[in-house]
Amino acid sequence: MLDVYQQVRTASHKVAGIRQVQRALNRDSAILLVVAEDAEARLTAPLVQLAEKRRIAVQRVPSMRQLGRACRLEVGTAACLILQKS
């Protein structure tokens, strides 16, 4: 789990939040989708399905708050997408 947070923290190209992740999944080259387990499944399930359809790795972490911190946000986030460097 800690290595996933570290991966998010150190990624230079990433997006956070349901809408931004959904947009990026549809247009960008993604490496890893990280989803918080304490987020509402009705919001995160479509992202996970799209990522799996596009063969993008999916990791789950327990806490929206910790995922938000790893994304350098002051609030929690349900999802984060690490993008390939352009």
Secondary structure by P-SEA (a helix, b strand, c coil): caaaaaaaaacccccccaaaaaaaaacccccbbbbbccccccccaaaaaaaaaabbbbbbbccaaaaaaaacccccccbbbbbccc
